[in-house]
Amino acid sequence: MHFGDLHITDRDEQNYQEFLTLIAQANTNLSGGIDFAVLPGDNAEDGTEEQFLLVKQAIERLTIPSEIIPGDHDAKTGSLDLYCRCLEPALWRSRSISSYRCLFLNARDNGRPKGFGIGPGQLEWLARELQAADAGEQRPVFFVHTYPSELGSSADTVQALMRKHRVIMVDMGHTHYNEIANDGRTIYAATRSTGQIEEGPVGFSITNLDDGVVSWKFKPIGGWPFVMITSPADQAFVIDLDQPEQVVRGVAEVRAKTWDALGVVSAMCRIDDSSWQPMQRSGTSTTWGCVWDSRESADGVHHVAVQVKTADGREASDAISVLTSQSGRYELPPYLPGDDANAIGAYPEKGILGTQLGPNKNGRKW
């Protein structure tokens, strides 16, 4: 899960109080159901010790493991010394989870008072980590404050490493708005900020990686349960045509994950306008699945929907568009050079409004 940029200033400000509410909701509904929570930088608006300590006090309430990375506001005092002292001493690091290697980067490693970049030492470390991921047959995932194309003089090197080692996802903050981009190799996911927001309700995003399939959805503050289809891939998230979970052929399994304090007791799935069919829980997990024989569907795009219900009658749903091709052949659309240039635009069902109301694009210059 991903808490958007906090931009914390004072305990009584709305963004701090909403952050505490989000933490409470995460503790109640997500604990045990996710691997870790991410704070993607710009944790403290002015990078002061008082602001960092407020963030630390809030995070100490979180019962889910957390990972924190720095943003430009965290270095507003001229360095990341206070950030390291109060929040996270390791400015870059990695952790392995199943068949994935998660790499947490410092985008403020350019040796200058402002701007973004990754310095020589971090680049050498990154290259070694990616080589180790290849050797261990792990798929790399980046967590970094900004789009890789914004990493100054290091951008070309970072993007070359991403192409060479098939980084499947980059999780980011900085934009202040929800956005998904897909360059045909990598999914880029930016989550709206918790502070300094200009569009829609506050919340957090949840990312799932299911055998190389990337799924992402924004959870606004408020009611539960929450459900997300994790396989097959949404058409907007296809990055590997060779995988039958991304361009579907033959018999596939539709899988969905659910989150709720009391748990989900039933799940149903439907392909296009066919009848609803029950899904089965995978053991005692929060994952539900059902079989889909895609050979009964014409090649093309199909609507896959899932509905879930709790014991007390609360409901949630998710829906995606899925590509099928029994030959496995499909021609990807043309992609533009760069990363954010390939943003998919509005996707309301995933919480993406497409207005790009943030300092990078159409919003205020905070």
C-alpha positions in Angstrom: 0.0 0.0 0.0 1.1 3.6 -0.7 0.3 6.6 1.4 0.6 9.7 -0.8 3.1 12.5 -0.1 2.2 13.8 3.3 3.6 17.4 3.3 3.2 17.5 7.1 3.5 20.9 8.8 1.5 20.9 12.0 -0.4 18.4 14.1 -3.7 20.2 13.8 -3.7 20.5 10.0 -6.2 18.5 8.0 -3.6 16.4 6.2 -2.0 15.2 9.5 -5.4 14.2 10.9 -6.4 12.5 7.7 -3.1 10.6 7.8 -3.9 9.3 11.2 -7.4 8.2 10.0 -5.8 6.4 7.1 -3.4 4.6 9.4 -6.3 3.5 11.6 -8.2 2.2 8.6 -5.1 0.4 7.3 -4.5 -1.2 10.7 -8.1 -2.4 11.0 -8.6 -3.6 7.4 -5.2 -4.4 5.9 -3.0 -5.8 8.6 -1.9 -9.3 7.6 -3.1 -8.8 4.1 -0.3 -6.7 2.6 3.5 -6.9 2.7 4.4 -3.3 3.6 3.3 0.3 3.4 5.3 3.0 1.5 5.8 6.7 2.2 7.1 8.0 -1.1 8.9 11.2 0.0 7.9 14.8 0.7 7.0 13.5 4.2 7.8 16.9 5.9 6.8 20.0 4.0 9.8 22.1 5.2 12.1 19.3 6.2 12.3 20.4 9.9 12.9 18.2 12.9 9.5 19.0 14.3 7.7 18.0 11.1 9.7 14.8 10.8 8.9 13.9 14.4 5.2 14.3 13.7 5.5 11.8 10.9 7.5 9.4 13.1 4.8 9.6 15.8 2.1 8.8 13.3 4.0 5.9 11.7 4.6 4.4 15.1 0.9 3.8 15.2 1.0 1.7 12.0 0.9 -2.1 12.7 2.0 -2.8 9.1 5.7 -2.9 8.2 6.7 0.4 6.5 9.2 1.7 4.0 10.1 5.4 3.7 12.0 7.2 1.0 12.9 10.9 0.7 11.6 13.6 -1.6 12.7 17.1 -2.4 10.7 18.7 0.5 12.5 16.4 2.9 15.8 18.1 1.9 14.5 21.7 2.1 16.9 22.5 4.9 19.8 21.8 2.6 20.4 18.1 3.4 18.7 14.9 4.4 20.4 14.7 7.7 17.2 15.3 9.7 15.3 12.9 7.6 18.0 10.2 8.3 18.0 11.0 12.0 14.2 11.0 12.5 12.8 8.6 9.9 15.2 6.4 7.9 19.0 6.2 8.1 19.4 4.1 5.0 18.9 6.4 1.9 18.7 3.4 -0.5 18.1 -0.2 0.2 16.4 -3.4 -1.0 14.2 -6.2 0.2 13.1 -9.4 -1.5 9.6 -10.6 -1.3 8.9 -13.9 -3.1 10.0 -13.6 -6.7 10.4 -9.8 -6.6 13.2 -7.5 -5.5 12.0 -4.2 -4.2 14.5 -1.3 -4.6 14.0 1.8 -2.5 15.8 4.8 -4.1 16.9 8.3 -3.1 15.9 10.7 -5.8 17.7 13.6 -4.0 21.2 12.1 -4.4 22.4 14.7 -7.0 24.8 16.6 -4.7 23.0 19.9 -5.3 20.7 22.0 -3.2 17.7 21.4 -5.4 16.5 19.0 -8.1 16.6 15.3 -8.6 19.3 12.8 -9.4 21.0 9.6 -8.4 24.7 9.8 -7.6 27.5 7.4 -8.7 27.6 5.4 -5.5 23.9 4.7 -5.6 24.0 3.9 -9.3 26.7 1.3 -8.7 24.7 -0.2 -5.9 21.6 -0.2 -8.2 23.4 -2.0 -11.0 24.6 -4.7 -8.6 21.2 -5.2 -7.1 19.6 -5.6 -10.6 22.3 -8.1 -11.5 21.6 -10.0 -8.3 17.8 -9.9 -9.1 18.5 -11.4 -12.6 20.7 -14.1 -11.0 18.0 -15.0 -8.5 15.2 -14.9 -11.2 13.5 -12.0 -9.4 11.5 -9.3 -11.0 12.7 -5.8 -10.0 10.4 -3.1 -8.7 11.5 0.5 -8.0 10.2 2.8 -5.3 11.3 6.4 -6.0 9.9 9.8 -5.4 9.6 10.9 -9.0 9.4 9.6 -12.6 12.8 8.2 -13.7 12.8 10.7 -16.6 13.0 13.5 -14.0 16.3 12.2 -12.4 18.4 14.9 -14.0 21.8 13.8 -15.5 21.3 10.3 -14.1 17.9 9.7 -15.9 19.4 8.1 -19.0 21.5 5.7 -17.0 18.6 4.7 -14.7 16.3 4.2 -17.7 18.9 2.1 -19.5 19.3 -0.1 -16.4 15.5 -0.5 -16.3 15.3 -1.7 -19.9 18.3 -4.0 -19.5 16.9 -5.7 -16.4 13.2 -5.6 -17.2 12.0 -3.5 -14.2 8.2 -4.3 -14.2 7.0 -1.4 -12.1 8.0 2.0 -10.7 6.0 3.2 -7.7 6.1 7.0 -7.1 4.8 10.1 -5.4 5.6 13.7 -6.4 2.8 14.3 -8.9 0.1 15.1 -6.3 -2.4 13.2 -8.5 -3.1 9.5 -9.3 -1.6 8.4 -12.6 -0.7 5.2 -14.4 1.7 5.1 -17.4 2.7 2.1 -19.4 5.7 2.3 -21.9 5.2 -1.3 -23.0 7.9 -2.7 -20.6 7.2 -1.0 -17.2 4.1 0.2 -15.3 4.6 3.6 -13.6 2.2 4.3 -10.8 1.9 7.7 -9.1 -0.4 8.1 -6.1 -2.0 11.4 -5.2 -0.7 13.2 -2.2 -2.2 13.3 1.3 -1.3 17.0 1.8 -1.5 19.8 -0.8 -4.3 18.0 -2.7 -6.4 19.6 -5.4 -8.7 16.7 -6.7 -10.9 14.1 -5.2 -10.9 12.5 -1.7 -7.8 11.5 0.2 -6.9 7.8 0.5 -4.1 5.4 -0.4 -3.3 3.1 -3.3 -2.8 -0.7 -3.2 -0.5 -2.4 -5.7 -0.5 -6.2 -6.3 2.0 -8.3 -8.2 0.6 -11.7 -9.2 3.1 -13.8 -11.2 4.3 -10.8 -13.1 0.8 -9.2 -13.5 0.7 -5.7 -12.1 -2.6 -4.3 -10.7 -3.2 -1.0 -9.0 -6.2 0.7 -7.4 -6.9 3.7 -5.3 -8.9 3.3 -2.0 -10.6 6.5 -0.9 -11.0 7.1 2.8 -14.3 5.6 3.9 -16.2 2.3 3.6 -15.0 -1.2 3.3 -14.6 -4.0 2.0 -12.1 -3.4 -0.9 -11.5 -5.8 -3.8 -9.0 -5.8 -6.6 -8.7 -8.2 -9.6 -5.1 -9.4 -9.6 -5.1 -11.8 -12.6 -5.4 -11.7 -15.6 -3.9 -8.4 -16.4 -6.0 -5.3 -17.2 -5.5 -4.3 -20.8 -4.0 -1.0 -19.6 -1.3 -2.9 -17.6 -0.1 -5.4 -20.3 3.7 -5.4 -20.5 4.6 -9.0 -21.5 2.8 -10.5 -24.5 4.4 -13.9 -23.9 2.6 -14.4 -20.6 -0.9 -16.0 -20.9 -2.0 -14.1 -17.8 -1.5 -10.8 -19.8 -2.8 -11.7 -23.2 -5.2 -14.5 -22.3 -5.5 -17.8 -24.1 -6.8 -21.2 -23.2 -8.1 -21.9 -19.7 -7.2 -19.0 -17.3 -7.9 -18.3 -13.6 -9.6 -15.0 -12.6 -8.1 -14.1 -9.2 -9.1 -11.3 -6.8 -7.8 -10.1 -3.4 -10.1 -8.7 -0.8 -9.5 -6.7 2.4 -11.9 -6.0 5.3 -11.8 -6.1 9.1 -14.4 -8.8 9.3 -13.5 -10.6 6.1 -15.3 -11.4 2.9 -17.6 -14.5 2.9 -18.6 -14.7 -0.8 -17.3 -13.6 -4.2 -18.8 -13.8 -7.7 -17.3 -13.3 -11.2 -18.7 -12.5 -14.6 -17.2 -12.3 -18.1 -19.0 -9.8 -20.3 -22.8 -10.3 -20.0 -22.6 -14.0 -19.0 -24.2 -15.2 -15.8 -22.4 -14.7 -12.5 -20.4 -17.6 -11.2 -19.1 -18.3 -7.7 -15.5 -17.9 -6.9 -13.6 -20.1 -4.4 -11.4 -18.9 -1.6 -7.8 -20.0 -1.8 -7.4 -21.8 1.5 -7.7 -19.4 4.4 -6.3 -16.5 2.4 -8.1 -13.4 1.2 -7.6 -14.4 -2.4 -10.6 -15.8 -4.4 -10.5 -17.4 -7.8 -12.6 -19.1 -10.6 -11.8 -20.7 -13.9 -12.4 -18.9 -17.2 -12.2 -20.9 -20.5 -11.3 -18.1 -22.8 -11.7 -20.3 -25.8 -15.4 -19.8 -25.4 -14.9 -16.0 -26.0 -13.9 -14.4 -29.3 -10.4 -12.9 -29.5 -10.5 -9.2 -28.4 -11.3 -7.2 -25.3 -13.6 -8.6 -22.6 -15.1 -7.1 -19.5 -14.3 -9.1 -16.3 -16.1 -8.1 -13.1 -15.9 -9.3 -9.5 -18.4 -8.6 -6.7 -17.7 -9.5 -3.0 -19.8 -9.5 0.1 -19.2 -9.6 3.8 -21.2 -11.5 6.4 -23.0 -8.3 7.4 -24.0 -7.5 3.8 -21.5 -4.9 2.8 -20.4 -5.1 -0.8 -17.6 -4.0 -3.1 -16.7 -4.6 -6.7 -13.9 -4.3 -9.3 -13.9 -4.6 -13.1 -11.2 -4.6 -15.7 -10.8 -5.0 -19.5 -8.9 -8.1 -20.6 -7.3 -9.0 -23.9 -7.8 -12.5 -25.3 -5.9 -14.1 -28.3 -5.8 -17.8 -28.7 -2.8 -17.5 -30.9 -1.0 -15.4 -28.3 -0.5 -12.7 -31.0 -1.3 -9.1 -30.3 0.1 -5.9 -31.5 0.8 -3.4 -28.8 -0.1 0.2 -29.4 2.8 2.6 -30.3 4.5 4.2 -27.3 6.1 7.6 -26.9 9.7 8.1 -25.7 9.9 8.6 -22.0 7.6 7.5 -19.1 4.9 10.0 -18.1 4.3 10.6 -21.8 2.6 7.2 -21.9 0.0 8.0 -19.2 -3.2 6.1 -19.8 -5.4 9.0 -18.9 -8.6 8.9 -16.9 -9.6 5.6 -15.4 -12.4 6.4 -12.8 -12.9 2.8 -11.8 -9.3 2.8 -10.5 -9.5 6.3 -8.9 -7.7 8.1 -11.7 -9.4 11.3 -12.7 -7.0 12.3 -15.4 -7.1 16.0 -14.5 -3.4 16.0 -13.5 -4.0 18.7 -10.9 -0.5 18.9 -9.3 2.6 21.1 -9.5 4.1 19.1 -12.4 1.2 19.7 -14.7 -2.0 21.7 -14.3 -2.1 22.4 -10.5 -0.8 25.1 -8.2 3.0 25.6 -7.7 3.0 24.5 -4.1 
